[in-house]
Amino acid sequence: MTCHNCGGELEKVIVDLPFKVEHNSIIIIKQLPVLQCQNCSEFLIEDTVMKEIDKILKNVDKTAELEILNYV
């Protein structure tokens, strides 16, 4: 698969990503599988992974300022 930004090659990597769920609330999901460009570091989250992220984000404590969760 190629990068939509620069045309570089995408590779599967595991990363930690922040998601803002409220004005003052950030969730960090650890060990998240994404496709990342080897050239420009742009990343793509596959649809199956995004569905799981949506489930995780629906069940978080939105009153917490920062919460760290494992994807796996």
C-alpha positions in Angstrom: 0.0 0.0 0.0 1.3 3.5 -0.7 1.1 6.7 1.2 -1.7 9.1 0.2 0.6 12.0 1.1 3.9 11.3 -0.6 3.5 8.0 -2.4 6.0 6.2 -0.1 5.6 2.6 1.0 3.4 1.9 4.1 4.6 -0.6 6.7 2.8 -2.1 9.7 4.0 -0.7 13.0 2.8 -0.5 16.6 2.5 3.0 18.1 0.9 4.9 21.0 -1.6 7.5 19.9 -3.5 10.3 21.7 -7.2 10.9 21.1 -9.0 14.0 22.4 -12.4 12.9 23.6 -13.6 16.1 25.4 -12.4 19.7 25.7 -10.0 18.8 28.6 -9.7 15.1 28.2 -7.1 13.1 26.3 -6.9 9.3 25.9 -3.7 7.6 24.9 -4.1 4.2 23.3 -1.0 2.1 23.6 0.3 -0.6 21.2 -2.0 0.4 18.4 -1.4 -1.2 15.0 -1.2 1.3 12.2 0.3 1.6 8.7 3.1 4.2 8.7 4.9 5.7 5.7 8.6 4.9 5.6 9.2 8.2 3.9 7.2 11.0 5.6 5.9 9.2 8.7 2.2 9.8 7.8 0.1 7.0 9.2 -3.2 5.3 8.3 -5.5 3.5 10.7 -7.2 0.5 9.1 -11.0 0.3 9.3 -11.1 -2.8 11.5 -8.7 -1.1 14.0 -10.8 2.1 13.9 -13.9 0.2 14.8 -12.2 -1.1 17.9 -10.9 2.4 18.8 -14.5 3.7 18.5 -15.6 1.0 21.0 -12.8 1.9 23.4 -13.5 5.6 23.2 -17.2 5.1 23.9 -16.4 3.4 27.2 -13.7 5.8 28.7 -14.1 8.1 31.7 -14.5 11.4 29.9 -14.1 13.3 33.2 -10.5 12.2 33.5 -7.9 14.6 32.1 -5.6 11.8 30.9 -6.2 8.1 30.6 -3.9 5.5 29.1 -5.3 2.3 27.7 -3.8 -0.7 26.0 -5.2 -1.7 22.6 -4.2 -5.3 23.0 
